[in-house]
């Protein structure tokens, strides 16, 4: 089975509860569509757990992309927690609710810091697959395109784009994305996965008190962790 979640934002307990109920075997895959870190306290713990699991496939989100350069400077001894806010990139990360991740990352040994950096650098931008005759595109987000070939989409559009969920982008493809909590797409889907117009929006806003949403791509079944 293939599953997908997104925007954990440090919700370690919800992540662990999901793993407890998913029957993840060697042939199964859990896609994590970015924004594992920031806002909540458990982002680094989630990354460390993901690193140990061969059947977890991460895709990069805007929060990982924003943090990566600062993490490299911390691991190289060029920054510490006190100086981060004095750099442009560090200040932007902190303004993006990065403080919990900064503190947890700085508490790691240098070897562990480098391992986390190497892991984030291995994240793909997007993936595409076919399940039971259905084609899927998975990425943190997408731009609003009409339609725009994937190879013409810029890296930043996969991190910060805002798709139009009222449009059908591809008759033969289901687009699985996170980034924008579903309550902001359509209030009727607050805390729930949105499936319509060939979009599957899976950021249910777990860090804001809503459930963590997970979709099984084989069956389109929705799983929720309170």
N, C-alpha and C positions, 0 to 999 in steps of 0.2 A: 504494500500500500504506500501511496505518496501523500504526505500531509504538508500543509503550509500554515505558518503563523507569521506575525509581524509585530513590530513596535512593542517589544517586551518592556523596554524602558526601565530595566532594573527590577522587574516584578519576579524575583527569584522563586518565591513560594508558588505563584501561579504556574510558572514554568515547570517546577518540580512536580506539582500536582498533575499537570498534563502528561508528563513523562510516565507517571505512575499508572495512568489509565490507557495510554496508547500502547498497543501491542507491537512495539518496534522490534522487528527481527532483523537479521542480517540483510534481508532482501528489501527492507522497507527504508524509506527516506523521509526525513523531516526537513523541509525547507524553512529557513528563517529569513524573512525578507527585510532585514535591516532594522536599525534603531534598537539594538539590544541594550545600549547604554543610556546613561543620563536620566535625570528626573528622579527615578527610584534609586535605592541604595544597593541593589544587587547586580548591577550590570557586569562588573568584572567577574563576579562569581559565576554568572551565567556563561560568559565567554570561556572561562576556565573549564566549565563543565562541557560546553559545546566542543572544545578542543579535544576532549577525550573520547568523543563519539564519532566513529567513522560514518554513521548513517545520518548525521546532521549536516546539511549543506547550507552554508550561509551566503546571503547576498548582501551587498553593502548598502547602508542607508546614509542619510545626510549627517547623522550624529557621529557615526564612525569616521566618515570622511573628514569632518570638522576636527575631530579629536586626534587623528593620526599624526599630523605634523607636530603637534604639541607633545604627544606621547614620545615621539622620537627625541625631542630635545630634553625631555625629562630623563629618559633612559641614558642619554649621552652625558648627563650631569650638567647640562647647560641651564636647566630650570629646576626650581623646586616649587612646592605648593604656594609659598609666599610670593614668588616672582611671576607666577603665571598670569595674574591679572594685570601685570604691567606690560605685557606684550599684546599686540593687536589680535593675533590668532587666539591667544589664551583668554583674553577678555571676551572675545566673541563666543568661545566655548563656554565660559562661565555664564554668560548671558543666555545661553541656550540650555540652562539647567544642568551644566556639566559638573558642578561642585561635588556631588556624591562620587562620580567616577574619578575625578581628579584625586580625591582623598584615598580611594581604594587603590588606584593605580600607583600612587606615590608610596603606599605601604608595601608594595610587592618588592621582592628582591630584583636586582638588575636583570638577572637571567629570566625571571618570570615576566618582567616588563618587556624584554625583547621577544619572548615567546608570544605574548599577546600582540605585539606589533606585527610580528611575522604572520600570525594567524589572520589579523585584519587585512593585511596586504594580500592575502590569498583569496579574499572574498571576490566572487564574480559580480559583475554589474547586473546581469540578467541571465535567465536560462529559458529554454524552450523545450517542450517535450510533448509527446502524444500519449494519451491514456484512453484506452477503450474507444478508439476512433476519434477522440476529441483532441484538438491542438490547444496547448496552453502556453502563454507567455507569462513569466514570473519576473517581477522587478519591484524595487521599493516603491516607485511611482512611475508615472509616464507624463509626457507633455500632452496638451490638447492638440492632436493632429488629425488630418482630415482626408485620407489617412496618410501618415508619413512613414516611409520605410524605416525599419528598425536601425539599419546601418547608417541612416542620416540623423539619428537622435544623438544629441551630445551627452557626455557623461553627466553633466550637471542636470540635464532634463530628467535623467533617471533618478536623481536625488531630490529635486525640488519641483518637478513638474506638477501641474494640476490638471489631471484629465477631466473631460466633460463626461460625466456618468450618464447623461441623457443621450449620448451618441453611441452608435454601434461602430466600433473601429474596424472590425473585421468579422465578416459573416462566419468564417470558419475557425476563429480563434477566440478563446476565453482569456481575458487579461486579468491576472491575479496581482493585486497591489495592496500596499499598506499606506503609510505616511499620513493620510488624512483620516481622523476618526469618523466613523460612519455617521455619527449624530450630526456632524457638520456637512455631510453630503445630503442627508435626508433625515430629519428628526424622527421619522417613523422607524428608522433603523438604529436608534440609539442603543448601544451595547450589543448590537447584533450584526452579523455579516450581511452585506448587501450583495445580492446576486440579481442583476438585471442588465439588459442591453449588452450582454457578453462581457460585463465587468463582474469581477468577484473582489469586492473591497473587504479586507479582513482586519483592518485596524479598528477594533471595537473600543479602544480607549482604556485598556487594562490599568494603566497607571493612574487614571482619573477615577478609579472606583468602579469601572464597568468590567464585565467579564473579559477574559482572554479568549479570543475566538480562534478556532482552528478548523480548516476545511480539508476534507479528504478528497483528493482530486480524482480518485478512482470512481467514487460514488456521488460526489458533491454533498455528502453528509456534513453537517455543521456540528462541532463539538464546542462546548463552552465550559470554562473554568471560572467559578466565582471567586 
